[in-house]
Amino acid sequence: MLWEPIASAPDALRLLPMEAPWHPATDNSPFYAVKWLSYAANMASTDLARRRGYDEALFLTLDGLVLEGPTFSVAWVAGGRLETPSLGLGILPSITRAVLLDEAAPRLGLPVVEGVFPLARLLEADEALALSTVKEVTPLAAVGDRAIPRGEVSGRLAAAFREIVVAETG
Ligand SMILES: Cc1ncc(COP(=O)(O)O)c(C=O)c1O
């Protein structure tokens, strides 16, 4: 077993969208929705994003559909709903995403829509979020050149998520 402290991260992330031809959504991979160990391409994408002045990458299909980040899921608030890419695209069934959709959003009375969304949909969002065990519920500050507004729903979702974590882990 190895451990190391979690590196401090920005309180809002700037994502560089990029096509991810190696992603299971685009290459008929046998590793569909699997948390596999071949993360080299994902790690290289994070590195590329950082060299371009962003915090992280955001993966798209070759048709420009939103998938996920190298180590996180994404969701956004649009028109009073929480939207997020469907697991049917081959993204990882993230635990954080599941808790947010199944428990945190219902606590806020926020309807959830899982679907297939072009990047333009995320760019027009009212608020947007990165989701993972490490990032928990972290707002997005920008996607590419587009600034994403900071709204109050993100904070309420993050607080609801934290309450659930505390209730389950003490
Ligand atoms: C590709 C990908 N998507 C999403 C996630 C988030 O998963 P979880 O919420 O289970 O940490 C991860 C975590 O490593 C990941 O690698």
Ligand as a Chemical Component Dictionary entry (heavy atoms), coordinates in Angstrom:
data_LIG
# 
_chem_comp.id                   LIG 
_chem_comp.type                 NON-POLYMER 
_chem_comp.pdbx_formal_charge   0 
_chem_comp.three_letter_code    LIG 
# 
loop_
_chem_comp_atom.comp_id 
_chem_comp_atom.atom_id 
_chem_comp_atom.alt_atom_id 
_chem_comp_atom.type_symbol 
_chem_comp_atom.charge 
_chem_comp_atom.model_Cartn_x 
_chem_comp_atom.model_Cartn_y 
_chem_comp_atom.model_Cartn_z 
_chem_comp_atom.pdbx_ordinal 
LIG C1 C1 C 0 -11.954 8.622 -15.986 1  
LIG C2 C2 C 0 -12.498 8.899 -14.614 2  
LIG N1 N1 N 0 -13.728 9.458 -14.505 3  
LIG C3 C3 C 0 -14.250 9.744 -13.279 4  
LIG C4 C4 C 0 -13.547 9.460 -12.116 5  
LIG C5 C5 C 0 -14.164 9.771 -10.760 6  
LIG O1 O1 O 0 -14.505 8.566 -10.119 7  
LIG P1 P1 P 0 -14.830 8.529 -8.544  8  
LIG O2 O2 O 0 -15.947 9.507 -8.307  9  
LIG O3 O3 O 0 -15.262 7.109 -8.307  10 
LIG O4 O4 O 0 -13.578 8.915 -7.838  11 
LIG C6 C6 C 0 -12.276 8.883 -12.193 12 
LIG C7 C7 C 0 -11.518 8.586 -10.958 13 
LIG O5 O5 O 0 -10.341 8.233 -11.019 14 
LIG C8 C8 C 0 -11.741 8.582 -13.468 15 
LIG O6 O6 O 0 -10.535 8.027 -13.580 16 
# 
loop_
_chem_comp_bond.comp_id 
_chem_comp_bond.atom_id_1 
_chem_comp_bond.atom_id_2 
_chem_comp_bond.value_order 
_chem_comp_bond.pdbx_ordinal 
LIG C1 C2 SING 1  
LIG C2 N1 SING 2  
LIG C2 C8 DOUB 3  
LIG N1 C3 DOUB 4  
LIG C3 C4 SING 5  
LIG C4 C5 SING 6  
LIG C4 C6 DOUB 7  
LIG C5 O1 SING 8  
LIG O1 P1 SING 9  
LIG P1 O2 DOUB 10 
LIG P1 O3 SING 11 
LIG P1 O4 SING 12 
LIG C6 C7 SING 13 
LIG C6 C8 SING 14 
LIG C7 O5 DOUB 15 
LIG C8 O6 SING 16 
# 
